Amino acid sequence: MLYGSALTSLGAWIYLTLFHGKFWQGGPVLKPSTAPPCAPDVAIVVPARDEAASIEACLTSLLEQDYDGKLSVILVDDNSTDGTGDLARALPNPHKRLTVLTGASRPAGWSGKLWAVNQGAQEALDHIGPYGYILLTDADIMHAPKHLSTLLAKARADDLDLVSEMVALNCESSAERFLVPAFVYFFAMLYPFAWTANERSKIAGAAGGTILLRRRALERIGGIEAIRGALIDDCTLAAHVKRSGGRLYLGHSALAWSVRPYRGAKDIWEMIARTAYVQLRQSPLLLLVTIFGMTLIWLLPIGLTVFGKGRTRKVALLTYLLSCATFLPTLRRFGLPLWRALPLPLIAAFYMAATIGSAIDHHRGVGVRWKNRSYTDEAS
């Protein structure tokens, strides 16, 4: 029985490695580029709630984009209590590129972030022509001067409706070095970048830190209102665009990075738990299937390597080493030593525990606090 389980786990890893969109290789990285000769109008929407620590640097990096076309930056101050909006209004704005909106009260049925994004998107439509683009980004993201022109060059060259990039994440604290690279790795496993770009695949992923969206694609899906209650808003938006016939790109960014720190494991736990059970459609059955699958893929190989015997141990060891090998490209991307692949089963166990914790919190009605809002109340 144990030998059969070991073979099943190995078979699962052979499938994942060879036939699951080569997720472990990571996504493509765009090289810095100039904007296309006919640079379209672009409006950048930045929802912000209590982002005083980063808002000035974020907006400055956007206002200083090296872009020849018409560029507008719209900050939506989502009821901040730390002076985020005042800091934004005090920034130099010689070219009148920056508009600061005070967010209205959130109506029922909207998630907090998407209500802010919707207000910004409605303002953005007044700033761009029918062939313009909207860039959605977060208030803790910094952008190199050529980031926008690089995104536009990709969108125009490949006739894309949505161009998204996973920005470089903080990886400085011990908790970040241990847990953050796996977040990128697991995201790619859920949403293989190659499958997102494949028009024949139903997989549609996006990373909220950078989403460049064609105006016509947004209007075709019915605007942000079409996803108003979504808690995994980036991937939900990508799914709507793809189902409407849109073409997608998802990659890694070398020109944008997050400055949000995760100082301890608790911070990362809360980041995972915020949407983990939503990812499973808040289904106890899917949670059980996920626990079984993660146990088979991550915990069984290392368990049988340590406690198994004979050919069972050999198969388990091969499986464990194969799983570690798939993590190496992600570690290289973060500039971390390759030995950090060895505790990958332990890291997976942490993510599995956070997912279980997310489910427990949901069914207890406790939820997760994020930006001084209750996670369970976001769409109420």
C-alpha atoms as one frame of an Amber mdcrd trajectory, in Angstrom:
protein
   0.000   0.000   0.000   2.764   2.458   0.911   4.660   1.585  -2.255   1.538
   2.223  -4.337   1.064   5.582  -2.607   4.679   6.481  -3.317   4.206   5.629
  -7.003   1.014   7.704  -7.120   2.859  10.682  -5.682   5.684  10.235  -8.186
   3.176  10.013 -11.032   1.554  13.238  -9.852   4.913  14.988  -9.897   5.785
  13.648 -13.350   2.509  15.129 -14.593   3.117  18.461 -12.860   6.657  18.706
 -14.160   6.026  17.723 -17.768   2.386  18.524 -18.531   1.203  21.315 -16.218
   2.138  24.321 -18.321   5.787  24.129 -17.231   4.679  26.214 -14.252   7.963
  25.672 -12.435   9.913  27.564 -15.084   8.139  30.756 -14.111   6.738  33.284
 -16.517   8.450  35.485 -19.093  10.076  38.799 -18.216   9.595  41.807 -20.486
  12.694  43.760 -21.446  12.529  47.560 -21.085  11.023  49.067 -24.202   9.897
  52.413 -25.571   6.258  53.110 -26.243   4.898  52.295 -29.727   5.029  55.148
 -32.287   1.331  55.852 -31.796   1.190  55.988 -28.001  -2.428  55.610 -26.822
  -4.002  57.458 -23.896  -3.395  55.807 -20.535  -5.048  56.419 -17.166  -3.479
  54.813 -14.099  -5.860  53.934 -11.242  -4.426  53.531  -7.746  -6.832  52.504
  -4.951  -5.317  53.349  -1.565  -6.407  52.724   1.993  -4.019  53.764   4.778
  -0.940  53.786   2.543   0.824  56.851   3.957   4.129  54.991   4.198   4.375
  54.373   0.446   1.911  56.603  -1.386   4.312  59.470  -2.175   6.978  57.209
  -3.642   4.395  55.176  -5.570   2.691  58.195  -7.148   6.002  59.890  -7.906
   7.190  56.790  -9.777   3.976  56.872 -11.830   4.036  60.595 -12.519   7.634
  60.288 -13.749   6.938  57.569 -16.286   8.891  57.972 -19.514   5.835  57.952
 -21.760   5.114  60.191 -24.758   1.365  59.643 -24.856  -1.339  61.278 -22.758
  -0.959  60.036 -19.178  -3.273  60.521 -16.205  -2.859  59.196 -12.660  -5.961
  58.786 -10.500  -5.649  58.058  -6.796  -8.802  56.900  -5.012  -8.440  57.555
  -1.277 -10.510  54.716   0.175 -11.485  56.256   3.524  -7.909  56.350   4.817
  -7.309  57.398   8.410  -3.574  58.109   8.112  -3.556  61.098   5.774  -2.950
  59.169   2.556  -5.111  61.525   0.502  -3.519  64.676   1.954  -0.029  63.389
   1.157  -1.097  62.711  -2.420  -2.636  66.159  -2.864   0.559  67.792  -1.602
   2.713  66.201  -4.322   4.055  68.444  -7.082   1.719  68.206 -10.063   3.033
  70.655 -12.668   1.572  68.819 -15.656  -1.812  68.236 -13.984  -1.447  64.504
 -14.441  -2.638  63.628 -10.931  -6.254  63.512  -9.778  -7.087  62.600  -6.168
 -10.579  61.322  -5.459 -12.134  60.876  -2.034 -13.857  57.527  -2.084 -17.593
  57.390  -1.529 -19.196  55.041   0.977 -19.190  51.462  -0.191 -22.587  50.133
  -1.291 -23.764  46.636  -0.496 -22.470  43.893  -2.764 -19.095  45.498  -3.460
 -15.724  44.445  -2.097 -13.855  47.372  -0.607 -10.985  47.468  -3.077 -13.171
  47.000  -6.145 -15.485  49.817  -5.119 -12.439  52.101  -5.006 -11.176  50.708
  -8.330 -14.598  51.260  -9.901 -14.631  54.929  -8.895 -11.157  55.353 -10.327
 -12.073  53.505 -13.523 -15.134  55.701 -14.075 -12.920  58.783 -13.745 -10.326
  57.177 -16.014 -12.816  56.810 -18.863 -13.097  60.601 -18.988  -9.308  60.879
 -19.428  -8.768  58.415 -22.272 -10.109  57.989 -25.772 -11.932  54.933 -27.145
  -8.634  53.187 -27.911  -6.999  53.981 -24.586  -5.829  51.779 -21.738  -6.267
  51.695 -17.964  -3.414  50.549 -15.728  -4.499  49.160 -12.362  -1.799  49.096
  -9.710  -1.483  49.114  -5.930  -0.293  51.912  -3.683   2.669  49.914  -2.393
   4.183  49.308  -5.852   7.120  51.258  -7.290   7.562  51.538 -11.052  10.732
  52.094 -13.062  10.439  54.969 -15.586  10.038  52.648 -18.592   7.530  50.281
 -17.011   4.424  51.766 -18.614   5.961  52.054 -22.084   7.153  48.442 -21.826
   3.658  47.227 -20.954   2.134  49.240 -23.816   4.699  47.964 -26.297   3.784
  44.368 -25.369   0.047  45.040 -25.546   0.273  46.703 -28.934   2.750  44.281
 -30.474   0.682  41.194 -29.600  -2.794  42.789 -29.744  -3.474  41.958 -26.085
  -6.498  43.002 -24.047  -4.873  42.489 -20.671  -1.188  42.574 -19.765  -0.350
  41.648 -16.183   2.906  41.214 -14.320   3.749  39.796 -10.933   5.941  42.472
  -9.413   9.070  41.649  -7.442   8.111  40.978  -3.824   9.980  41.896  -0.673
  12.329  39.130   0.388  14.445  40.593   3.187  13.168  39.311   6.542  13.691
  35.699   7.602   9.979  34.994   7.174   9.994  36.491   3.681  13.015  34.501
   2.554  11.440  31.317   3.900   7.852  31.794   2.685   7.502  34.458  -0.028
   9.241  32.647  -2.941   6.822  29.777  -2.422   3.905  32.188  -2.820   5.090
  32.961  -6.368   5.735  29.264  -7.011   2.282  28.161  -5.799   0.613  30.983
  -7.738   2.260  29.735 -10.922   1.103  26.213 -10.089  -2.503  27.414  -9.789
  -2.317  29.713 -12.810   0.396  28.493 -15.179   1.527  31.553 -17.080   1.671
  29.719 -20.394  -1.916  28.515 -19.993  -3.110  32.033 -19.188  -1.708  33.210
 -22.528  -3.138  30.211 -24.389  -6.464  31.156 -25.974  -7.583  27.506 -25.928
  -7.091  27.182 -22.174  -9.748  28.219 -19.668  -7.074  29.211 -17.140  -6.934
  32.976 -16.657  -4.586  34.539 -14.150  -3.467  38.061 -13.342  -1.473  39.765
 -10.602  -3.117  42.809  -9.044   0.091  44.822  -8.733   0.169  45.443 -12.494
  -2.827  45.045 -14.796  -2.894  46.988 -18.062  -6.393  46.735 -19.494  -7.680
  47.857 -22.868 -10.688  50.162 -22.514 -12.710  48.165 -25.023 -12.088  44.971
 -23.031 -13.308  46.603 -19.826 -16.450  47.869 -21.526 -17.035  44.494 -23.178
 -17.283  42.720 -19.801 -19.580  45.379 -18.341 -16.991  47.371 -16.402 -15.662
  46.735 -12.909 -19.247  46.274 -11.748 -19.210  42.844 -13.422 -16.811  41.599
 -10.711 -17.979  43.890  -7.887 -18.123  41.233  -5.170 -14.911  39.389  -6.058
 -12.318  38.915  -3.336  -9.707  37.478  -5.705 -10.287  40.451  -7.955  -7.250
  40.195 -10.251  -7.833  36.641 -11.435 -11.598  37.186 -11.592 -11.046  40.164
 -13.880  -8.721  38.120 -16.082 -11.292  35.314 -16.285 -14.024  37.731 -17.413
 -11.782  39.278 -20.057 -10.741  35.884 -21.398 -14.296  34.541 -21.494 -15.325
  37.604 -23.490 -12.761  36.714 -26.153  -9.877  38.812 -24.833  -6.223  37.862
 -25.132  -4.049  37.804 -22.002  -0.405  37.959 -20.994   0.968  37.124 -17.547
   4.620  37.389 -16.633   7.148  38.577 -14.077   8.239  42.183 -13.874  11.796
  43.449 -13.804  10.530  47.048 -13.706   8.130  47.105 -10.754   8.473  46.011
  -7.160   6.484  45.925  -3.944   7.658  47.738  -0.820   5.128  46.082   1.483
   7.062  44.220   4.182   6.040  40.923   5.755   8.088  41.042   8.927   6.933
  37.761  10.404   5.183  34.498   9.612   1.957  35.912  11.093   1.827  38.613
   8.403   2.233  36.032   5.642  -0.315  33.725   7.290  -2.899  36.534   7.210
  -2.058  37.329   3.583  -2.694  33.690   2.625  -5.761  33.211   4.823  -7.442
  36.326   3.430  -8.377  34.567   0.169  -7.330  30.913   0.502 -10.790  29.574
   1.299 -12.352  31.881  -1.292 -10.055  30.226  -3.841 -11.804  26.966  -2.886
 -15.214  28.604  -3.352 -15.720  28.273   0.417 -16.490  24.596  -0.110 -15.714
  22.076   2.666 -15.543  19.345   0.020 -12.948  21.232  -2.026 -11.030  21.888
   1.177 -10.879  18.147   1.896  -9.782  17.440  -1.679  -7.081  20.105  -1.355
  -5.815  18.686   1.928  -5.664  15.216   0.400  -3.894  16.494  -2.719  -1.328
  18.539  -0.808  -0.647  15.624   1.505  -0.089  13.323  -1.468   2.115  15.807
  -3.310   4.093  17.412  -0.499   3.938  15.501   2.763   3.871  11.868   1.655
   7.209  11.917  -0.246   9.197  13.412   2.625   7.385  11.221   5.154   8.161
   8.036   3.250  11.724   9.204   2.618  12.281   9.454   6.372  10.187   6.517
   7.593   9.801   4.256   4.538  11.900   1.248   3.654  13.347  -0.390   0.573
  11.896   0.531  -2.791   9.197   2.679  -1.142  11.862   4.928   0.344  13.736
   5.112  -2.980  10.632   6.168  -4.912   9.719   8.692  -2.212  13.225  10.161
  -2.235  13.124  10.518  -6.020   9.764  12.269  -5.756  10.987  14.602  -3.026
  14.084  15.557  -5.027  11.971  16.143  -8.140   9.678  18.489  -6.230  12.688
  20.385  -4.856  14.184  20.681  -8.342  11.055  22.408  -9.630  11.502  25.102
  -6.979  15.035  26.025  -8.061  14.090  28.503 -10.856  11.962  30.456  -8.377
  14.811  30.605  -5.880  17.150  31.861  -8.606  14.635  34.581  -9.443  14.807
  35.769  -5.840  18.590  35.407  -5.689  18.399  32.896  -2.851  20.652  29.866
  -2.258  19.398  26.630  -3.766  19.461  24.749  -0.456  16.265  26.615   0.422
  14.416  24.135  -1.775  14.977  21.400   0.824  12.342  22.595   3.349   9.714
  22.991   0.606   7.394  20.320   2.137   7.478  22.240   5.426   6.632  25.464
   3.595   3.771  23.696   1.818   2.520  22.487   5.200   2.466  26.115   6.390
   0.380  27.144   3.371  -1.939  24.181   3.901  -2.375  25.104   7.583  -3.149
  28.714   6.633  -5.766  27.462   4.166  -7.364  25.330   6.878  -7.223  28.333
   9.201  -8.948  30.420   6.544 -11.756  27.878   6.359 -12.110  27.695  10.146
 -12.271  31.493  10.400 -14.922  31.614   7.688 -17.192  29.052   9.336 -16.711
  30.663  12.751 -17.684  33.998  11.256 -14.436  35.527  12.491 -12.786  36.376
   9.194  -9.469  38.123   8.666  -8.774  41.795   9.292  -7.158  43.535   6.335
  -6.800  47.293   5.976  -9.051  47.673   9.041 -11.866  45.817   7.340 -13.322
  42.458   8.134 -12.529  40.027   5.330 -15.870  38.231   5.700 -17.732  41.517
   5.284 -15.941  42.680   2.132 -18.710  41.789  -0.273 -21.613  42.413   2.057
